């Protein structure tokens, strides 16, 4: 990934662990920029040709609810937020790689831009500003790429959400047990009652 001089042909986005609101995030092509960091970071290869809305980058805020670990039960809200940059996207280069409002979609960063557009309506979203709804995105995608593409995107998002939960399931269950363990039924107490073919309970009488 990196040449002998520490340079890379690829761009990486560096995100500090435990940070929020875009704090500490930066783009780089140099290994030297991350070698001496005092915090743990996540490094991802930057997507060079992302899907754009009105020539701007965007990300999605997805809402997932886990209501049970035994059995695992996950709900995905079929809506959410689309957060857009305020500057038109250009491929990262030495001149624009530090332009956060071009490369980072965080609301906390872009809301400070003079180009940030708030939704015109205070109650129902009009989907004309830099923050829109996922339902709007799916409708837009149907018009731009077809209904099949929009449905496939949502199915992939659902798969990613499920796989993400599965990847942390041991930790999630441990935390769940620490809070609800005393009230959760033991496995032997969770056995279903035998029923006859008519649906009534079996009895010895």
C-alpha positions in Angstrom: 0.0 0.0 0.0 2.9 2.4 0.7 6.1 2.9 -1.2 9.5 3.1 0.3 9.2 6.9 0.8 6.0 6.3 2.9 3.7 7.7 0.1 0.7 5.8 -1.2 -1.2 6.0 -4.5 -4.4 5.6 -2.4 -6.0 8.0 0.0 -6.9 6.9 3.6 -9.4 8.4 6.0 -8.2 8.3 9.6 -10.8 8.2 12.4 -9.7 8.4 16.1 -11.3 5.7 18.3 -13.9 7.0 20.7 -14.3 10.4 19.0 -17.4 12.0 17.6 -18.8 14.9 15.6 -15.9 14.6 13.1 -13.3 15.6 15.6 -9.8 14.4 14.7 -10.8 12.9 11.3 -8.4 13.6 8.4 -7.3 12.3 5.0 -3.8 11.3 4.1 -1.6 9.5 1.7 1.5 9.5 4.0 2.3 6.8 6.5 4.2 9.5 8.5 0.9 11.2 9.4 -0.3 8.2 11.4 3.0 6.7 12.8 3.2 9.1 15.8 -0.4 9.5 16.8 -1.0 9.2 20.5 -4.5 7.6 20.1 -5.9 4.4 18.6 -7.3 5.1 15.1 -9.3 3.3 12.4 -7.9 3.7 8.9 -10.1 3.0 5.9 -9.2 3.2 2.2 -11.1 6.3 0.9 -13.7 5.6 -1.8 -12.4 7.5 -4.8 -15.6 7.5 -6.8 -18.5 7.7 -4.4 -22.2 8.0 -5.3 -23.0 11.7 -5.3 -26.1 13.8 -4.8 -26.0 17.1 -6.6 -22.3 16.6 -7.0 -21.8 16.3 -3.2 -20.8 13.4 -1.0 -23.2 12.1 1.6 -23.6 9.5 4.3 -26.5 7.8 6.0 -27.7 7.8 9.6 -29.4 4.4 10.1 -31.5 3.5 13.0 -31.4 -0.1 14.3 -33.2 -1.4 17.4 -32.2 -4.6 19.2 -35.1 -5.7 21.4 -33.8 -9.1 22.6 -30.6 -11.1 22.7 -32.4 -14.4 23.6 -33.4 -14.9 20.8 -31.7 -12.2 18.9 -34.3 -9.8 17.5 -33.4 -6.8 15.3 -35.5 -4.1 13.8 -34.4 -1.7 11.1 -36.3 1.6 10.7 -37.1 2.1 7.0 -36.0 5.7 7.1 -33.3 7.8 8.6 -31.1 10.7 7.6 -29.0 11.6 4.6 -26.2 14.0 5.5 -24.6 15.9 2.7 -21.4 17.8 2.3 -21.5 21.5 1.5 -18.8 21.5 -1.1 -18.9 19.7 -4.4 -16.7 16.6 -4.5 -13.4 16.4 -6.3 -10.9 13.5 -6.1 -8.5 14.0 -3.2 -5.3 15.8 -4.2 -2.7 17.9 -2.4 -4.8 21.1 -2.8 -8.1 19.8 -1.5 -7.3 16.9 0.8 -7.7 19.2 3.9 -11.1 20.6 2.8 -13.3 18.9 5.4 -16.6 20.2 3.9 -15.8 18.5 0.7 -14.7 15.1 2.1 -16.4 14.8 5.5 -20.2 14.5 5.8 -20.5 15.2 9.5 -23.2 17.6 10.4 -21.1 19.2 13.1 -18.5 20.2 10.5 -20.8 21.3 7.6 -23.2 23.3 9.7 -20.5 25.9 10.1 -20.2 26.4 6.4 -21.8 29.5 4.7 -23.1 27.1 2.1 -25.0 24.9 4.6 -28.7 24.8 3.7 -31.3 24.1 6.4 -34.6 22.5 5.6 -37.1 25.1 4.5 -39.9 23.4 6.6 -39.6 23.2 10.4 -42.0 20.3 10.8 -42.1 17.9 7.8 -38.8 17.7 5.8 -38.9 19.3 2.4 -35.7 17.4 1.4 -34.1 20.4 -0.2 -31.2 21.1 2.2 -28.0 19.4 3.3 -29.9 17.0 5.6 -32.6 14.8 4.0 -34.5 11.6 4.6 -33.6 8.1 3.5 -37.1 7.7 2.0 -36.3 10.7 -0.2 -33.0 9.0 -1.2 -34.7 5.7 -2.1 -37.2 7.6 -4.3 -34.4 9.6 -5.9 -32.4 6.4 -6.5 -35.4 4.8 -8.2 -35.6 7.7 -10.6 -31.8 7.8 -11.2 -31.0 4.0 -11.3 -34.3 2.2 -11.3 -36.4 0.5 -8.6 -34.3 -2.7 -8.6 -31.1 -0.7 -7.7 -33.0 1.1 -4.8 -34.3 -2.1 -3.4 -30.9 -3.8 -3.7 -29.3 -0.9 -1.8 -31.7 -1.2 1.1 -31.3 -5.0 1.2 -27.5 -4.5 1.4 -27.9 -1.9 4.2 -30.0 -4.4 6.1 -27.4 -7.1 5.6 -24.7 -4.8 6.9 -26.7 -4.0 10.0 -27.3 -7.6 10.8 -23.7 -8.6 10.3 -22.5 -5.7 12.4 -24.7 -6.8 15.3 -23.5 -10.4 14.8 -19.9 -9.3 15.0 -20.4 -7.8 18.5 -23.0 -10.4 19.7 -20.8 -12.0 22.4 -20.1 -8.5 23.9 -23.7 -7.5 23.5 -25.0 -10.5 25.3 -22.5 -10.1 28.1 -23.6 -6.6 28.6 -27.2 -7.6 28.3 -26.7 -10.3 31.0 -25.0 -7.9 33.3 -28.2 -5.7 33.3 -31.0 -8.2 32.7 -29.4 -11.5 33.7 -31.2 -11.9 37.0 -34.6 -11.5 35.3 -33.9 -13.5 32.2 -35.4 -17.0 32.1 -32.9 -19.8 32.2 -32.7 -22.1 29.1 -34.7 -24.9 30.9 -37.4 -22.4 31.7 -37.7 -21.4 28.1 -38.9 -24.7 26.8 -42.3 -24.4 25.1 -45.2 -26.3 26.6 -46.2 -29.4 24.6 -49.3 -29.0 22.6 -51.6 -31.3 20.7 -52.4 -31.0 17.1 -55.6 -29.0 18.0 -53.4 -26.5 19.9 -54.6 -27.4 23.4 -52.1 -28.1 26.1 -51.2 -31.7 26.8 -52.3 -33.1 30.2 -52.0 -36.3 32.1 -55.7 -36.5 32.7 
